[in-house]
Amino acid sequence: MHPVSRFLDRLQSGSPIVADGGTGILVSSAVSRLRCPEDANLRAPESVLALHLGFIRAGAELIETNSFGANRRKLRGLFLEDEVKRINEAAVKIAREAREVSGRDVFIAGAIGPLGDTGGSEEEGGAVFAEQAELLEGRGVDLFTVETFYDLEELLVAIAAVRSVSSLPIVALLTFDDDARTLAGVTAEEAAAQLSQQDVAAVGANHGGGPQAALRAIEQMGADGLPLVAMPNVGLASLAGQRIVFPHATPEYFAEFAAHAQELGARIIGGCCGTTPTEIAAIRRAVDERRRPTAPLVVRERELLVPSTPSQADTLLARKLGAGEFVVSVEIDPPRGANPDGMFEIAQTLQDSGHVDVVDVNDNPRARARMSGMMASVAIERNVGIETIPHLTPRDSSVAGLESMLLGAHAEGIRNVLAVTGDPPDAGDYPGASGVYEVDSIGLSKVITQMNRGEDFNGAEIDAPTSFFLGVAVNPAADDLGYELDRFEQKLEAGASFAMTQVLFDFEFLDSFLERLGRECPIPLLIGIFYVRSYQLALRLHNEVPGIVVPERVLARLQDAGPEAGAVGLELAKELLETSRERAAGVYLIPPFRQPLAALDVLG
């Protein structure tokens, strides 16, 4: 039977097709100094071949060509425009060779991603998509995966362009957030309704925030009757220095994801960024065993992320930490728009409670555009009066821009600052965007310390020294504790005055960290406490959020509580708070999503 007919038959009957995982990220990790993952098709074809074979041996029946970003517009920006034909044709050649070497009759999908910018007309964009589709089909793909689109309109342009030059099946995939919406606010249900009017073989979700976000999306997309696809990231990415780090989702977690995906009707199940042959093998086992879900994995709430930080001079935070008084902060997000009233109301209620000393304010968390954390903090201190710890990331600004923002905030009275590296830019609002990162969080700490000495980053004198109270983030539960310790030592050398930990559910991690440090922490520590109200959310934090470890005993306690998990989560948060009073200088509380005032339940 012809591969196209066989693929279409499999979409309608039999077991789901198991797809491969995150080839692009793995290629970039395996081959140094690539201009893009697709560059490896010419410079290191043996590495791409090995990755394809790894996925096939793990049980993948569908592999994607290493061509996701190999369109003319993206390659032009990397000075690879003259290699468009060679890169795409080599991508198919390598995938076909992997099929032959493996001896397994796998499907080969030509991967086509978004253009990565807003330049050019719709007609020009269509021509770019059509060119790539022609090249991939000409070398022998069986179908197309038009994937990781954040914008439904661009996806529709891509589908029309591919269909203008090819009759091969098209699998159309969008990226959704945890609320099953695209960045433009289109719901998964609305997207499926529009895609059902197109000549596509299957629709679904890939990339995104992890397995649960993908399940939430396909749950909504199923009403239109098209075959469904779930190919999520392993979880939320984060940055450790210059490295992109994904969480350590267990194979069992991915097997459970596959069981849920099957139950929701998914006909293609695989992975995206961060997924390796280990996760694909787990999906394969779940499909072969026709596994049924054993726990509710799809959740209706979403987690908040990130720690926060403070500043110097005679701030309340500095005074209390200096006097050994316990400090309590609550983390809040700035608004997505220009109206600060809701943020003010939250801050006012927290201040009036008498239990909260400061609020820490995120800086574009998840790399999604919000009101500046610095400007939001200025507004809170001016209009409410409670002290703030604004986060500041070098992801979005040059060194000059960071200095400019710091000087302006200082003039408005901001003194506490938490220097954080920030979430990877490709997780955010602008697909294809890259971070500025002239410095990382260590470099930003040095910038702030030099400004406190009266100098800019280049050593030039400024008109007056600043007086920031500098905080840094630290993760005692990091997978690579040696690397984390080295960075923490550098942050101390850069002038950190206090630190805020990643969320902790077990103080044994802190004990191990301090033992490896070889001394008591030389600066005050604020412990991150996440008020978790469900077993499902705790499970997601452990498996999908980098740097967070939820011990088995905590997961079991929440799972055993069943419908009373919220009460157990409150007990856990209170226990961690009491332990922190004995072990640390303070805490910062991350309340349940969209319920910031629930932090007061922990403190009351």
LUMLUMLUM-28508 format. One record per residue (C-alpha): residue number from 1; x, y, z. Coordinates in steps of 0.001 Angstrom, whole numbers. Each point is the difference from the previous one (the first is absolute). Layout:
    k       px       py       pz
  NUM        X        Y        Z
...
% end
This chain:
    k       px       py       pz
    1        0        0        0
    2     1251     3505     -813
    3     1276     1867     3125
    4    -2580     2771     -466
    5    -2909    -2440     -108
    6     1449    -1974     2891
    7      389     3180     2067
    8    -3584     1095     -668
    9    -1267    -3481      873
   10     1906       27     3295
   11    -1521     3338      911
   12    -3431    -1591     -180
   13      547    -3376     1623
   14     2354    -2111     2058
   15     2284     1227     2748
   16     1255     3598       61
   17     3128      862    -1965
   18     2967      639     2292
   19     2033     2979    -1216
   20     3536     1081      854
   21     1185     2688     2436
   22     1999     3232      106
   23     2544     -496    -2774
   24     1021     3669     -349
   25      975      508     3646
   26     1863    -3319       97
   27     1913      811    -3198
   28     1048     3374     1419
   29     1180    -1705     3193
   30     1940    -2658    -1884
   31     1752     2203    -2571
   32     1874     3127     1053
   33       41     3349    -1788
   34    -2998     -572    -2250
   35    -1686     3079    -1396
   36    -3314    -1838      368
   37    -1007    -3661      507
   38     -603     -403    -3738
   39     3638      944     -685
   40      892    -3468     1311
   41    -1545    -1591    -3109
   42     3078     1198    -1897
   43     2629      236     2739
   44     -787    -3064     2124
   45    -2430    -2294    -1845
   46     1173    -3003     2018
   47    -1261     1659     3200
   48    -3430      646    -1515
   49     -110    -3592    -1253
   50      876    -1320     3460
   51    -2832     2010     1568
   52    -2534    -1278    -2533
   53     1137    -3561      656
   54     -238      536     3754
   55    -3637     1018     -310
   56     -813    -2858    -2386
   57     1594    -2548     2332
   58    -2008     1491     2869
   59    -3160     -806    -1929
   60     -761     3044    -2148
   61    -1964     -805    -3145
   62      122     3588    -1280
   63     3153     2086     -134
   64      226     3638    -1029
   65     2686     1370    -2258
   66     2481     2370     1624
   67    -1453     2912    -1979
   68    -2252     1867     2447
   69     1739     3362     -501
   70     1420     -632    -3459
   71    -2105     2556    -1839
   72     1637     2692    -2088
   73     -943     2865     2294
   74     1488    -1555     3133
   75     3099    -1246    -1768
   76      566     3444    -1540
   77      375     1437     3480
   78     2712    -2583      704
   79     1824      596    -3305
   80    -1072    -3441    -1213
   81    -2416     1128    -2707
   82     2114    -1556    -2755
   83     -283    -3378     1752
   84    -3823     -225      122
   85     -156    -2758    -2615
   86     2914    -2026     1348
   87    -1164      188     3632
   88    -3570    -1106     -730
   89      967    -2742    -2395
   90     2649    -1290     2403
   91    -2613      -25     2791
   92    -2155    -2434    -1990
   93     2968    -2043    -1212
   94     1204     -571     3583
   95    -3486     -959     1221
   96     -424    -2454    -2884
   97     3409    -1481      770
   98    -1057     -472     3618
   99    -3074    -1883    -1190
  100     2133    -2256    -2197
  101     2635     -645     2686
  102    -2636     -813     2608
  103    -1867    -2360    -2285
  104    -3294     1390     1290
  105    -2657     1475    -2253
  106     -390     3314     1829
  107    -1792     3045    -1371
  108     2146     3004     -882
  109    -1588     3397      647
  110     1414     3168    -1506
  111      172     2456     2921
  112     -960     3597     -827
  113       -8     2652     2715
  114    -1108     3637      132
  115     2049     2726    -1637
  116     1072     1434     3317
  117     -673     3654     -746
  118    -2676     2360    -1284
  119     1929     1360    -2966
  120    -1373     -220    -3495
  121    -3476     -390    -1409
  122    -2294    -2997      295
  123      702     -766    -3657
  124     3759       35      594
  125     -418    -2235     3031
  126    -2063    -2447    -2012
  127     2719     -182    -2637
  128     2571     -841     2680
  129    -2146    -2838     1383
  130     -737    -1320    -3505
  131     3684      -42     -918
  132      901    -2091     3034
  133    -2900    -2406     -554
  134     1059     -581    -3614
  135     3562     -764     1058
  136    -1096    -2461     2684
  137    -2482    -1810    -2219
  138     2483     -123    -2845
  139     2421    -1980     2160
  140    -2685    -2443     1176
  141    -1922      831     3195
  142    -3263    -1858      660
  143    -1868     2900     1615
  144      501     3459     1505
  145      -74     1094     3634
  146     -706     3728      -61
  147      714      586     3661
  148      733     2235     2980
  149    -2055     2896    -1335
  150     -959     2659     2548
  151    -2183     1902    -2467
  152    -3008    -1750    -1556
  153      -19     2418    -2936
  154     3613     -830     -880
  155     -826    -3705      271
  156    -2862      435    -2454
  157     2364     1772    -2413
  158     2485    -2862      341
  159    -2666    -2661     -614
  160    -1221     1784    -3130
  161     3572      384    -1251
  162      849    -3673      528
  163    -3249    -1081    -1611
  164      759     2202    -3027
  165     3001    -2171     -843
  166     -781    -3390     1509
  167    -2827    -2473      618
  168     1807    -1829     2821
  169    -1769     -195     3395
  170      485     2989     2291
  171      100     -236     3796
  172     -698     3503     1388
  173     1251      785     3502
  174     -360     3109     2145
  175     1657      931     3268
  176    -2330      747     2898
  177      506     1383     3490
  178    -1330    -1653     3145
  179    -3453     1498     -609
  180     -162    -1661    -3444
  181      389     3322    -1811
  182     2507     1200    -2548
  183     2018     3114      753
  184    -2546     1956    -2043
  185    -2781    -1263     2280
  186    -1544    -2543    -2407
  187    -1364    -2986     1914
  188      790    -3554    -1009
  189    -3683     -518     -749
  190     -107     3034    -2306
  191     3213    -1072    -1726
  192    -1323    -3509     -630
  193    -3203     1415    -1483
  194     1994     2031    -2534
  195     2492    -2764     -752
  196    -2827    -2464     -646
  197     -863     2131    -3045
  198     3482     -553    -1438
  199     1347    -2964    -1948
  200     1991    -1472     2902
  201      339    -3586     1197
  202      334      694     3739
  203      186     2887     2459
  204     1361      423     3475
  205     2470     1542     2405
  206     3777     -101      149
  207     2772     1874     1816
  208    -1634     2140     2732
  209      211     -361     3765
  210       48    -3790      283
  211    -2223    -3087      -70
  212    -2862     1437     2023
  213     -304     3086    -2213
  214     -126    -2232    -3082
  215    -2672    -2234     1528
  216    -2085     3004      947
  217      182     1242    -3599
  218     -882    -3248    -1758
  219    -2842     -523     2456
  220    -1547     3167    -1460
  221      942     -819    -3596
  222    -1678    -3400      -99
  223    -3513     1265     -727
  224      720      620    -3692
  225      697    -3628     -816
  226     3467      321    -1547
  227     2730    -2396     1169
  228     1865     1564     2912
  229     3717      376      687
  230     1828      618     3295
  231     3751      685     -174
  232      936     2204     2989
  233     3248     1229     1420
  234     1272    -1969     2963
  235    -1004     3032     2100
  236      931     3623      538
  237     3530      959     -985
  238     2244     2169     2135
  239     3490     1428     -299
  240     2965    -1060     2123
  241     2704     2402    -1082
  242      177     -396    -3775
  243    -1617    -3440       12
  244    -3658     -742     -747
  245    -1163    -2438     2674
  246    -3138    -2135     -103
  247    -1603    -1696     3001
  248      580    -3638      831
  249    -3413    -1439     -833
  250       49    -3712      764
  251     -737    -2646    -2649
  252    -2983    -1023     2106
  253    -1368     3530     -250
  254      214     -151    -3797
  255    -1621    -3421      -52
  256    -2873     1477     1996
  257     -159     2923    -2442
  258     -242    -2469    -2896
  259    -2819    -1850     1737
  260    -1950     3228      391
  261      717     1031    -3583
  262    -1364    -3323    -1269
  263    -3096      375     2143
  264     -603     3457    -1492
  265      243    -1455    -3504
  266     3547      923    -1046
  267     1108    -1904    -3108
  268     3591     1281       36
  269     1882      247     3306
  270     3576     1170      336
  271     2104     2800     1401
  272     1710     3278     -734
  273     2804     1972     1685
  274     1709    -1859     2819
  275    -1502    -3411     -824
  276     2555    -2739     -627
  277     -233    -3652    -1049
  278     -643     -804     3678
  279    -3327     1861      -36
  280     -906    -1412    -3428
  281      675    -3535     1272
  282    -2392      666     2891
  283    -2673     1184    -2454
  284      624    -3117    -2109
  285     -563    -2297     2996
  286    -3174     1817      993
  287    -1398     -285    -3528
  288      957    -3660     -376
  289    -1516     -888     3366
  290    -3116     2042     -740
  291      591     1560     3370
  292    -2871     1687     1757
  293      557     3201     2017
  294      566     -595     3708
  295     -116     3635     1150
  296    -1703     3179    -1219
  297     2804     1767    -1857
  298    -1952     2806    -1694
  299     -451     2846     2449
  300    -2076     3154       25
  301     2478     2163     1869
  302     3439     1195     -949
  303     3131      529     2040
  304     1826     3235      633
  305     3765      -95     -349
  306     3121     1744     1123
  307     1587     1454     3104
  308      559     3696      721
  309     2356     2506     1677
  310      847     3260     1905
  311     2333     3093      258
  312     2346     1939     2304
  313      348     3229     1968
  314    -2474      435     2834
  315    -2832    -2123    -1350
  316    -2377    -1916     2242
  317     1340    -3195    -1518
  318     3627      917      702
  319     -809     1121     3553
  320    -1939    -3139      893
  321     2551    -2346    -1497
  322     2794     1909     1691
  323    -1768     -234     3364
  324     -732    -3694     -411
  325    -3764      525     -238
  326    -2008    -2444    -2075
  327    -1128     1441    -3364
  328    -3142     -954    -1920
  329     -496      813    -3682
  330    -2777     -977    -2406
  331      661     -329    -3717
  332    -2283     1833    -2442
  333      -59      443    -3768
  334     -351     3400    -1696
  335    -3054      344    -2259
  336        4    -1063    -3654
  337    -1337     3448     -883
  338      376     3587     1150
  339    -2636      -29     2756
  340     1673     -412     3407
  341    -3171      168     2151
  342     -237    -3753      650
  343     3674     -131      950
  344     -461     2933     2376
  345    -2985    -1682     1642
  346     1976    -3184      599
  347     2990     1886     1394
  348    -2241     2088     2259
  349    -1755    -3058     1425
  350     3338    -1707      651
  351     1298     3094     1765
  352    -3156      451     2074
  353      191    -3604     1198
  354     2951      815     2237
  355     1645    -3312     -970
  356     1942     1073    -3095
  357     3124     2168       43
  358      736      341    -3717
  359    -1274    -1224    -3360
  360     2312    -1320    -2692
  361     -987      882    -3549
  362      770    -2186    -3019
  363     1699     1337    -3135
  364    -1789    -1376    -3083
  365     -338    -3551     1403
  366        5    -2781    -2625
  367     1573     2623    -2316
  368    -3473     1419     -648
  369     -453     3734     -252
  370    -1531     1610     3079
  371      343     3334     1696
  372     3666      411      925
  373      734    -1444     3429
  374     2037     3086      824
  375    -2732     2416    -1077
  376    -2672    -2061     1736
  377     2061      158     3201
  378      330     3776     -307
  379    -3784      238     -380
  380     -661    -2304     2977
  381     2327     1856     2341
  382    -1376     3376    -1092
  383    -3713     -905      123
  384     -160    -2667     2715
  385     3088      536     2101
  386     1057    -3599      499
  387     3652     -699     -787
  388      846    -2042    -3079
  389     2678    -2335    -1290
  390     -126      365    -3793
  391     1572    -2763    -2059
  392     2259     1134    -2828
  393     1176    -2221    -2870
  394     2701      803    -2580
  395    -1968    -1982    -2581
  396    -1860     3027    -1351
  397     2549     2839      146
  398     3571      871     -802
  399     2338     1005     2813
  400     -684     3646     -816
  401    -3745     -673      138
  402      321    -1767     3356
  403     2021     2885     1432
  404    -2551     2476    -1322
  405    -2888    -1903     1604
  406     1847     -332     3301
  407      841     3709      124
  408    -3598      969     -701
  409    -1350    -2391     2609
  410     2549     1233     2531
  411    -1112     3594     -588
  412    -3565    -1143      812
  413     1072    -1605     3278
  414      454    -3662     -947
  415     2839    -1556     1975
  416     -537    -3780       87
  417      845    -1919    -3205
  418       81    -3734     -762
  419     2360     -864    -2866
  420    -1339    -3009    -1936
  421     1031    -1472    -3333
  422    -3633     -330    -1126
  423    -1920    -2612    -1967
  424     1163     -837    -3557
  425    -1398     2480    -2537
  426    -1362    -2676    -2345
  427    -2480    -1010     2727
  428    -1632     3394     -218
  429    -2131     2255    -2135
  430     2296      375    -2991
  431      892    -3244    -1822
  432     3448       91    -1487
  433     1111     2765     2357
  434     3379     -228     1675
  435     1007     1522     3308
  436     2418     2889      279
  437     2122    -1508     2782
  438     3028     2245     -252
  439      400    -1191     3596
  440    -1676    -2744     2009
  441    -1245      310     3592
  442     3585      -59     1302
  443      960     2786    -2398
  444    -3116     1957      986
  445     1014     -349     3649
  446     3379     1484     -883
  447    -1725     2871    -1839
  448    -2064      830     3090
  449     2977     -275     2355
  450     2104     2308    -2182
  451    -2843     2524     -120
  452      -53     -113     3797
  453     3700      952     -187
  454     -797     2928    -2266
  455     1115    -1614    -3274
  456    -1730    -1388    -3065
  457      821    -3430    -1398
  458     3010     1339    -1913
  459     1423     1691     3081
  460    -1013     3521    -1023
  461    -1103     2219     2867
  462    -3724      776      407
  463    -1214     3181     1681
  464     -821    -1715     3309
  465      183    -3562     1351
  466    -3209    -2001      229
  467    -1010    -1832     3160
  468    -1653    -3186    -1194
  469     -462    -2976     2326
  470      944    -2843    -2335
  471    -1629    -3420      106
  472      706    -3088    -2081
  473    -1761    -3288     -673
  474     1376    -3390     1061
  475    -1328    -3532     -452
  476     1041    -2473     2734
  477    -1887    -2756    -1876
  478     1852      480    -3303
  479      803    -3168    -1958
  480     3594     1170     -516
  481      771     1191     3506
  482     3664      624     -750
  483     -907     2370    -2802
  484    -2570     1766     2209
  485     2528      381     2828
  486     2562     1466    -2371
  487    -2498     2559    -1260
  488    -1095      833     3545
  489     3622      651     1002
  490      321     2330    -2998
  491    -3168     1818     1049
  492     1423      460     3490
  493     3204     1397    -1503
  494    -2117     2303    -2175
  495    -1450     1627     3125
  496    -3234    -1836      867
  497    -1460     1095     3341
  498    -2753    -2609      285
  499    -1336    -2976    -1937
  500    -3358    -1505     -809
  501     -180    -3731     -583
  502    -1886    -1863    -2679
  503    -3196    -1525     1397
  504      828    -2637     2631
  505    -2197    -2832     1240
  506     2745    -1715     1994
  507     2686     1630     2152
  508     2327    -2948     -591
  509      915     1695    -3276
  510     1036     3115     1917
  511     2040    -2120     2431
  512     1835    -1696    -2867
  513      612     3339    -1710
  514     1486     1571     3141
  515     2089    -3109      666
  516     1467      250    -3502
  517      457     3746      534
  518     2096     -946     3050
  519    -1403     2683     2283
  520    -3076     1833     1099
  521    -1482     2145    -2722
  522     1912     3315      194
  523    -3070     2063     -971
  524    -3624     -192     1193
  525    -2177    -2560    -1795
  526    -3691      361     -808
  527    -1618    -3379     -644
  528    -2440     -425    -2888
  529    -3300    -1597     1077
  530    -2550     -990    -2625
  531    -3532     -390     1399
  532    -1173    -3024    -2010
  533    -3690     -872       99
  534     -109    -3201    -2038
  535     1917    -3194     -613
  536     -142      654    -3734
  537     1764     3335      326
  538     2677    -1465     2286
  539      534    -2769    -2539
  540      364     2544    -2760
  541     2429     2148     1975
  542     2208    -3029      614
  543      -47    -1255    -3573
  544     -301     3115    -2133
  545     1554     2989     1800
  546     3813      111      -28
  547     1634      163     3414
  548    -3026    -1004     2084
  549       50    -3376     1753
  550    -3111    -1234     1815
  551      946    -3021     2162
  552    -1968    -3226     -309
  553    -1289      311     3564
  554    -1499     3408     -817
  555    -1562    -1282    -3222
  556    -1407    -3012     1851
  557    -1422     2186     2750
  558    -1829     2178    -2523
  559    -1184    -2958    -2061
  560    -1315    -1842     3049
  561    -1939     3098     1052
  562    -2178     -193    -3118
  563    -2546     2841       46
  564     1613     1326     3192
  565     3319      646    -1751
  566     -503     3754      330
  567      -81     -265     3791
  568     3068    -2234      -20
  569     1795     2463    -2267
  570     -735     2753     2510
  571     1372    -2163     2821
  572     3168     -665    -2010
  573      518     3694     -671
  574     -476      823     3684
  575     2453    -2722     1013
  576     2600     1351    -2422
  577     -609     3503     1336
  578      597    -1133     3596
  579     3160    -1882     -953
  580     1208     3087    -1875
  581     -381     2087     3143
  582     2591    -2253     1608
  583     2295     -473    -2977
  584      -73     3152    -2134
  585     -234     3784       46
  586    -3406       71    -1620
  587    -2322    -1375    -2655
  588    -1663     1036    -3205
  589    -3358    -1582     -692
  590    -1294     -954    -3442
  591    -3780     -199      342
  592    -2306    -2151    -2152
  593     -463     1253    -3558
  594    -2305     3014     -240
  595     -558      -93     3755
  596     2786     2207     1362
  597    -1862      778     3228
  598      -66    -3712      875
  599     3545      601     1278
  600    -1643     1556     3047
  601    -1528    -3394      849
  602     3527    -1310      506
  603      969     2976     2162
  604    -3217      305     2009
% end
